[in-house]
Structures are given as structure tokens and as C-alpha cells.
Amino acid sequence: MLLIMCRANVHRYAIDSRHVSEVLPQVVLHPLAHSAPWLAGLLIHRGAATPVMDLVQLTVGMPCANRLSSRIVVLQTELRGILRRVGILAEQVGLREFDNATRQSGDETTGPTALGTLLLDEQGVFELVDIPRLISEDRQTFLFPAAERGQ
């Protein structure tokens, strides 16, 4: 399995590359007034406005650092029958192959910042992000206006 590895402060996360449409450099985003702190803003890309979530703010409570290794990982997923694009702003983004046969899976994480399953590699523990948990019903309210959600 090809994973997009990233960090939120000292915590390691991975996203299955099958959910990723592209990885972009960190750019200036259009801020949204009165939005959730973890909503970094809108990315105007390929003729569409794509909401971008700050993974560091979401999980650690502080904004993502503006570093050369910070990237926006653009996910493409289906929500209620509609294909959606959502960006994830994260630190130290890179690629890694991970062998399903040798991975040691752990428990599902719990709590308000829990996003998936804990896995182990030679560098230690990381969390494999479950896209439906990342883009939960509560977060969709902030990510997509009511008119776009079909309400």
C-alpha cells in the first residue's frame, strides 16, 4: 500500500494514496470568517473552491507551521453520493510504501481528535487516517455550505 505520510507536531499520520488526487505546496488560502479554527480556508484550484482542513490545528490545537515540507494533500471522496474534494494541510509530507502483510495493526483510536487505526513501523507508532472519520458529519457542516449539501 502506498501511503502519504505526514506529521501534526510530533504525531505521525498516514493517508492511503487511493484517496489522494494530488499533493500541492502550501499556498495562501482564502480565510473564512466565523469558521472552525481547524478550517484553514479555501483553496481556489482547478476552477473550484476546495475547503482545506489544518491537520495540526485539528489534532494538536495550533496552526500548521509554514515550512518547505508543509503541503496540502487534496483528497477526493464521495459524500452522500456527491464527489467532493477536501484539502488537508500537514507538515513533513512524503510518500512511503507499506507492506500489508507485515504491518502490525493496533486499536482504533478514540477521542475528539482520533482519526483512525494505530499502526507500527520501524520509526514507531502512526495513525492511519479513516477518511469518513476525518470528514465527519460535524465537520461537513463547516466544510460545505448547506446549499451544497443538498439541504
C-alpha positions in Angstrom: 0.0 0.0 0.0 1.3 3.5 -0.9 0.8 5.9 1.9 1.1 9.7 2.2 2.9 10.2 5.5 2.7 13.4 7.4 3.0 15.0 10.8 1.0 17.1 13.1 3.6 18.4 15.5 5.1 15.2 16.9 2.3 12.9 15.9 2.6 10.8 12.7 -0.3 10.2 10.3 -0.8 8.3 7.1 -3.4 8.6 4.3 -4.0 5.8 1.8 -2.9 7.2 -1.5 -6.0 5.8 -3.2 -8.0 8.7 -1.6 -5.5 11.4 -2.8 -5.9 13.2 -6.0 -2.8 15.4 -5.7 -0.3 17.0 -3.3 0.3 20.7 -3.5 2.8 23.1 -1.9 1.4 25.2 0.9 -0.1 28.3 -0.5 -2.0 31.3 0.9 -5.6 30.2 1.5 -8.7 32.4 1.4 -9.8 32.6 5.1 -13.5 32.2 6.1 -15.0 34.4 8.7 -16.5 32.7 11.7 -15.3 29.3 10.7 -13.9 26.5 12.9 -10.3 27.0 14.0 -9.2 23.8 12.1 -10.6 25.1 8.8 -7.5 26.8 7.3 -9.5 28.4 4.4 -10.4 27.8 0.8 -8.0 26.8 -1.9 -9.1 28.0 -5.3 -7.7 25.3 -7.6 -8.7 24.0 -11.0 -11.7 26.4 -11.1 -13.2 25.3 -7.8 -13.1 26.3 -4.2 -11.8 23.4 -2.1 -12.0 23.6 1.7 -8.7 22.9 3.5 -8.5 21.5 7.0 -5.4 22.1 9.1 -4.4 18.7 10.5 -2.2 20.2 13.1 -4.9 22.6 14.4 -7.4 19.8 14.3 -5.3 17.3 16.3 -2.9 19.5 18.4 -4.6 22.8 18.7 -2.1 25.0 17.0 -1.7 26.1 13.3 0.4 24.2 10.8 3.9 25.6 10.5 4.8 27.3 7.2 7.7 25.1 6.2 9.1 23.9 2.9 7.9 20.4 3.8 4.3 21.5 4.6 1.8 20.5 1.9 -1.8 20.4 1.1 -3.0 16.9 0.4 -6.1 17.0 -1.8 -8.5 14.2 -1.1 -11.3 13.1 -3.4 -14.1 11.2 -1.7 -17.8 10.6 -2.1 -20.1 12.1 0.5 -23.9 11.4 0.2 -23.5 10.4 -3.4 -21.6 13.6 -4.4 -17.9 13.5 -5.3 -16.1 16.1 -3.0 -12.6 17.5 -2.8 -11.1 18.4 0.6 -7.6 19.6 1.3 -5.5 18.6 4.3 -2.7 21.0 5.4 0.0 19.0 7.1 3.7 19.1 8.0 6.6 16.9 6.6 4.5 15.3 3.9 6.1 12.4 2.0 5.5 9.0 0.3 6.1 5.6 1.8 5.3 2.1 0.7 3.9 -0.1 3.5 3.5 -3.9 3.2 0.1 -5.0 4.3 1.4 -8.5 5.1 3.9 -7.2 7.7 2.0 -4.3 9.2 1.1 -4.7 12.8 -2.3 -3.1 13.4 -3.3 -1.7 16.7 -6.6 -0.5 18.1 -8.9 2.1 16.7 -8.1 5.5 18.3 -10.7 7.2 20.4 -11.4 10.8 21.5 -12.3 14.0 19.7 -9.0 14.1 17.7 -9.0 10.4 16.9 -8.9 9.8 13.2 -8.2 6.1 12.6 -6.2 3.0 13.5 -2.8 2.9 15.2 -0.1 1.1 13.2 3.5 0.3 14.0 6.7 0.6 11.8 10.4 0.9 12.4 10.0 4.6 13.5 7.2 3.9 16.0 3.5 4.4 16.0 1.5 6.3 13.4 -2.2 6.7 12.8 -3.8 5.5 9.5 -6.5 8.1 8.8 -10.0 6.9 8.2 -11.5 9.4 5.7 -15.1 9.2 6.9 -13.9 9.9 10.5 -11.7 12.8 9.2 -14.6 14.3 7.2 -17.3 13.6 9.9 -20.9 14.8 9.7 -20.0 17.6 12.3 -17.1 18.8 10.1 -19.1 18.6 6.9 -21.2 21.4 8.3 -18.2 23.7 8.2 -16.7 22.3 5.0 -19.7 22.6 2.8 -22.4 25.2 2.8 -26.0 23.9 3.3 -26.9 24.6 -0.3 -24.1 22.3 -1.5 -25.0 19.6 0.9 -28.4 19.4 -0.7 -30.3 20.9 2.3 
